[in-house]
Amino acid sequence: MKKATRYLLVLGLGALALAAAPALAFHDGGVAHCNGCHTMHAGPSNPADNPNGNEFLLKESTPTDTCLRCHDDRLGNVFGGGDSDDPLNPGTLYGGGQFVFLLEDNINDGHNGASNPILGEKAGHSIISEDKGLAADSVNSTAPGGTYLSSYLHCTSCHDPHGQGGHFRLLYGNDGNPNVDSTSQAAGYPYDYSAAPPDAVGIPVFGGGESNSNHTAYNAGMSDWCATCHGDYHTGGGASGFKHPTGESLGSEIAANYNLYEGTGTYTGDGTDAYLAMVPFEDPTVTTDYVGAASGTSQVMCLTCHRAHASSAPQAGRWDFNITIWDEEGVESGSYVIPNPYAATAGGHQRSLCNKCHAKDPVL
């Protein structure tokens, strides 16, 4: 009886270890669970198990579909929408946004948006997934502002599935990856990253989702990293350049606006709870539970306004750039209504979150 109890205890501890594996070693180079993603007998030379075999010996038809085996609506809820892939019910948000919005037939809530639809492929990064019916971007053959081919865009274009560098969210960087040729543009390969990986800390990909006190801590380098693929948006000036600053300090005036702002018509904040997860800034002092003020040296970055994956607004907007007040959110398009972070103070009259920094809406 005691021996049986010991065996059960060992089995129980083993189960706990497996449950913790996604947060520990699943993607760690050298000790990863290879068979979680790869199979020995499903390549192009042996299509019996996988008629659309691929050179990576993946268990699914594409790199993205292989990633979604675990990250669909479970770890990180990266695709979202549950078993029915419903963009109206995306599920828990962990920061990057959900790719399920790429399935929308219209995300245009601007004037006459119902009769001038913007397809879901404009909701964010147009990843390719055979299982989800997602093809390459039909308009942009390359990344806007860059040369990375849209026909090669997969999760593994940005994320290293082997986790060799130990970077934030397994993002590639200029320190290279010894297992792939990062200059190759074969489907699913990363680009040739010239920038260091961003310095950031994410929240767990299971459990509670994003909130003002539980959010990604962006510390440094995100805009430079994004510029690897979208570089033309970050150089020069005028019509062809990037007019809005990014990767630059807020300055004292903008930081003061950010800290005072508590919604349209309410400028009474004292900075103690100024941080808004929907409009994050970059600062070395920010932690995942930081709720305080911005400083003049805090920086605006690409992800201050955009989600990394997708949203129910065009251009992966953290909020819809085409509406005037929040009451218009989701009306014209019938798409998912992005939650209003200032519903308690401004209600449906809340205006664009550009005002968190620019303070141009002093009255309701």
C-alpha positions in Angstrom: 0.0 0.0 0.0 2.8 2.4 0.9 4.6 1.5 -2.4 1.5 2.2 -4.4 1.1 5.5 -2.6 4.7 6.5 -3.4 4.0 5.6 -7.1 0.9 7.7 -7.1 2.8 10.6 -5.5 5.5 10.4 -8.2 2.9 10.3 -11.0 1.2 13.3 -9.4 4.4 15.3 -9.3 5.1 14.3 -12.9 1.8 15.6 -13.9 2.5 18.9 -12.2 5.8 19.2 -14.0 4.1 18.6 -17.3 1.5 21.2 -16.5 4.2 23.7 -15.8 6.2 22.8 -19.0 4.7 25.5 -21.2 6.2 28.2 -18.9 9.5 26.4 -18.5 11.1 24.3 -21.2 8.8 23.5 -24.1 10.5 26.0 -26.4 13.9 26.0 -24.8 16.6 25.1 -27.4 18.2 21.7 -26.6 15.6 20.5 -24.1 12.4 21.3 -26.0 9.5 18.9 -26.6 10.5 18.3 -30.2 7.6 16.0 -30.9 5.1 18.6 -29.8 5.6 20.3 -33.2 7.6 17.9 -35.4 7.1 14.4 -36.7 9.7 12.1 -38.3 7.5 10.8 -41.1 5.4 13.7 -42.5 7.8 15.4 -44.8 7.5 15.9 -48.6 9.0 12.5 -49.2 6.4 10.7 -47.2 3.0 12.4 -47.7 1.0 9.5 -46.2 0.5 11.3 -42.8 0.5 14.8 -44.3 -0.5 15.2 -48.0 0.7 18.8 -47.9 4.1 17.8 -46.3 6.6 20.5 -45.6 10.3 20.8 -45.3 10.1 21.5 -41.5 8.6 18.1 -40.7 5.8 19.9 -38.8 2.7 18.2 -37.5 0.5 20.7 -39.3 0.5 22.0 -42.8 2.0 25.4 -42.0 4.2 26.9 -39.2 1.3 29.0 -38.1 -1.1 26.1 -37.8 1.6 24.2 -35.8 1.8 27.1 -33.4 -2.0 27.2 -33.0 -2.0 23.6 -31.8 -1.2 25.1 -28.4 -1.8 28.8 -28.8 -5.2 28.9 -30.6 -7.6 29.6 -27.7 -5.5 28.2 -24.9 -2.0 29.3 -24.0 -2.1 33.1 -24.7 -5.4 32.8 -26.6 -3.4 34.0 -29.6 -6.0 33.3 -32.2 -9.1 33.5 -30.0 -12.8 33.0 -30.7 -13.1 29.6 -29.1 -14.0 26.4 -31.0 -16.1 28.3 -33.5 -13.5 31.0 -34.3 -16.0 33.7 -33.5 -14.5 37.2 -33.9 -17.5 38.6 -31.9 -16.3 36.6 -28.9 -12.5 36.8 -28.9 -12.0 35.7 -25.3 -9.3 36.8 -22.9 -6.8 39.4 -24.1 -3.2 38.9 -23.1 -1.7 41.9 -24.8 -0.8 41.1 -28.4 -4.4 41.0 -29.6 -6.2 38.1 -31.3 -5.9 36.9 -34.9 -9.5 35.9 -35.0 -10.3 39.4 -36.2 -8.7 38.6 -39.5 -11.9 36.5 -40.2 -14.2 39.6 -40.0 -16.0 40.7 -43.1 -16.0 44.3 -42.1 -14.1 46.3 -39.4 -15.0 49.8 -40.8 -16.9 51.8 -38.1 -16.1 55.1 -39.8 -18.7 57.2 -41.8 -20.7 54.9 -44.1 -18.6 52.0 -42.9 -21.4 49.5 -43.5 -21.4 50.2 -47.3 -17.6 50.6 -47.5 -16.4 47.5 -45.7 -12.8 47.1 -44.7 -12.0 43.4 -44.7 -10.6 41.6 -41.6 -7.2 41.1 -43.3 -6.6 44.8 -42.4 -7.1 44.1 -38.7 -3.4 43.3 -38.2 -0.6 41.1 -39.3 -2.1 38.9 -42.1 -0.6 35.5 -41.0 -1.2 32.5 -43.3 -3.1 29.6 -42.0 -4.6 26.8 -44.1 -6.6 25.5 -41.2 -8.2 28.9 -40.5 -8.6 29.8 -44.2 -6.2 32.7 -44.0 -4.2 33.6 -47.1 -1.5 36.2 -47.7 -2.5 39.9 -47.7 -4.4 40.5 -51.0 -3.2 44.2 -51.3 0.2 44.5 -49.7 2.7 42.1 -51.3 5.3 43.1 -48.8 5.3 44.5 -45.3 4.1 48.1 -45.4 7.3 50.2 -45.3 9.5 47.2 -46.0 10.4 44.2 -48.2 9.4 41.1 -46.2 7.1 39.1 -48.5 3.5 38.8 -47.2 3.3 35.4 -48.7 5.8 34.2 -46.2 4.2 35.7 -43.0 3.8 33.1 -40.2 4.1 33.2 -36.4 7.6 32.0 -36.9 8.5 35.1 -38.9 8.7 37.0 -35.6 8.9 34.3 -32.9 11.6 31.7 -32.5 9.9 28.4 -31.8 13.1 27.0 -30.3 13.6 29.9 -27.9 17.4 30.0 -28.5 17.9 33.6 -27.3 15.7 33.6 -24.2 14.1 36.8 -25.5 10.7 38.4 -24.6 8.0 36.3 -26.2 10.6 34.3 -28.1 11.2 37.2 -30.5 14.1 37.1 -32.8 16.9 39.6 -32.6 20.3 40.6 -34.1 22.1 37.9 -32.0 21.0 35.4 -34.6 19.7 31.8 -34.4 22.1 29.0 -35.1 19.4 26.6 -36.3 18.0 28.7 -39.2 19.3 31.0 -41.9 17.6 34.3 -40.8 18.4 35.9 -44.2 16.2 33.3 -46.0 12.6 34.2 -46.9 11.3 30.7 -47.1 7.8 30.5 -45.7 7.9 30.8 -41.9 11.5 31.8 -41.7 12.3 35.0 -39.8 13.6 38.1 -41.5 17.2 39.3 -41.1 16.7 41.1 -37.8 19.2 44.0 -37.5 17.8 45.3 -34.2 18.2 43.8 -30.8 15.1 42.1 -29.4 12.9 44.4 -27.4 13.3 44.6 -23.6 10.0 43.7 -22.1 8.3 41.4 -19.7 5.0 39.7 -20.5 2.2 38.4 -18.2 1.6 34.7 -18.0 -0.2 33.2 -21.0 -2.7 31.5 -18.8 -4.9 32.9 -16.1 -5.9 36.6 -15.8 -5.8 38.7 -18.9 -4.6 42.2 -19.6 -5.7 45.0 -17.2 -4.2 48.3 -16.0 -2.5 46.4 -13.1 -1.6 43.2 -15.1 0.0 44.0 -18.4 3.0 43.7 -20.6 5.9 45.8 -19.2 7.5 47.6 -22.2 11.0 48.7 -21.1 13.0 49.5 -24.3 13.6 48.9 -28.0 10.2 47.9 -29.4 10.1 50.5 -32.1 13.6 49.7 -33.4 12.6 46.1 -33.5 9.4 46.8 -35.5 11.4 48.8 -37.9 13.2 45.7 -39.1 10.2 45.0 -41.3 8.6 48.4 -41.4 11.7 50.5 -41.8 10.5 53.1 -44.3 7.9 54.3 -41.7 10.8 55.1 -39.3 13.1 57.1 -41.6 13.0 60.5 -43.4 10.3 63.1 -43.2 7.5 64.6 -45.1 4.9 62.6 -47.0 7.2 59.5 -47.3 8.4 59.6 -43.7 7.1 58.8 -40.3 5.5 62.0 -39.0 4.5 60.8 -35.5 7.5 60.3 -33.2 8.2 56.7 -32.1 10.9 55.4 -29.9 11.3 59.0 -28.6 10.7 60.6 -25.2 7.3 62.0 -24.4 8.7 65.2 -22.9 7.3 66.9 -19.9 4.1 68.4 -21.5 2.9 65.1 -23.0 3.8 63.2 -19.9 1.7 65.7 -17.8 -1.2 65.2 -20.2 -1.0 61.5 -19.8 -1.0 61.6 -16.1 -3.9 64.1 -15.8 -6.1 62.4 -18.3 -9.0 60.3 -16.9 -11.3 60.3 -19.9 -12.9 62.9 -22.1 -13.7 66.0 -20.1 -11.8 64.7 -17.0 -8.3 66.1 -16.4 -8.0 65.5 -12.6 -5.5 62.7 -12.4 -2.6 62.9 -9.9 -0.5 60.2 -11.5 -1.0 57.5 -8.9 -3.1 55.4 -11.3 -2.3 57.1 -14.6 -1.0 54.0 -16.5 -3.5 52.8 -19.1 -2.8 49.4 -20.6 -4.6 50.4 -23.8 -2.1 53.2 -24.3 1.2 51.9 -22.9 4.4 53.8 -22.8 7.9 52.4 -22.7 10.1 53.0 -19.7 12.8 50.9 -17.9 10.9 51.4 -14.6 7.6 49.8 -15.7 6.7 46.4 -14.3 3.8 44.1 -15.2 1.8 45.5 -12.2 2.9 49.2 -12.7 -0.1 51.6 -12.4 1.7 54.9 -11.9 2.7 57.9 -13.9 4.6 58.6 -17.1 7.7 60.7 -17.0 9.3 63.1 -19.5 11.8 60.4 -20.4 9.1 57.7 -20.9 8.9 56.8 -24.6 6.1 56.5 -27.2 6.5 53.4 -29.3 4.7 51.5 -32.1 2.7 49.5 -29.6 1.5 52.6 -27.8 -1.2 52.8 -30.6 -1.1 49.3 -32.2 -1.5 45.7 -31.1 1.3 43.4 -32.1 -1.1 40.8 -33.6 -4.5 42.1 -34.5 -7.6 43.9 -33.2 -11.1 44.6 -34.4 -10.0 48.0 -35.7 -8.0 48.7 -38.9 -4.2 48.7 -38.7 -4.3 46.6 -35.5 -5.4 49.8 -33.6 -5.7 49.5 -29.9 -8.7 51.7 -30.4 -10.5 52.6 -33.7 -8.9 55.5 -35.3 -11.9 56.1 -37.6 -14.6 56.8 -35.0 -15.3 60.1 -33.2 -16.9 58.8 -30.0 -17.0 55.4 -28.4 -20.8 55.0 -29.0 -19.9 54.5 -32.7 -17.7 51.5 -31.9 -18.9 48.4 -33.7 -22.1 50.0 -35.0 -21.4 50.4 -38.7 -19.4 47.2 -39.1 -21.2 44.9 -36.6 -17.7 43.9 -35.5 -16.5 43.3 -31.9 -16.8 46.3 -29.7 -13.5 47.3 -28.2 -14.0 47.9 -24.5 -14.1 51.5 -23.4 -11.4 52.1 -20.7 -13.1 55.3 -19.6 -16.7 54.2 -19.6 -17.1 55.2 -15.9 -16.0 58.8 -16.5 -17.0 59.6 -20.0 -19.4 56.9 -21.1 -20.2 56.6 -24.8 -19.0 60.1 -25.4 -15.4 59.1 -24.8 -13.3 60.3 -27.8 -10.1 58.9 -29.4 -7.4 57.7 -27.0 -5.0 59.9 -28.9 -6.2 62.4 -26.3 -4.4 60.4 -23.5 -1.3 62.1 -24.7 -2.6 65.1 -26.7 -5.5 66.3 -24.5 -7.7 67.8 -27.2 -11.1 66.8 -25.7 -11.6 68.9 -22.5 -15.4 68.7 -22.6 -17.9 65.9 -23.3 
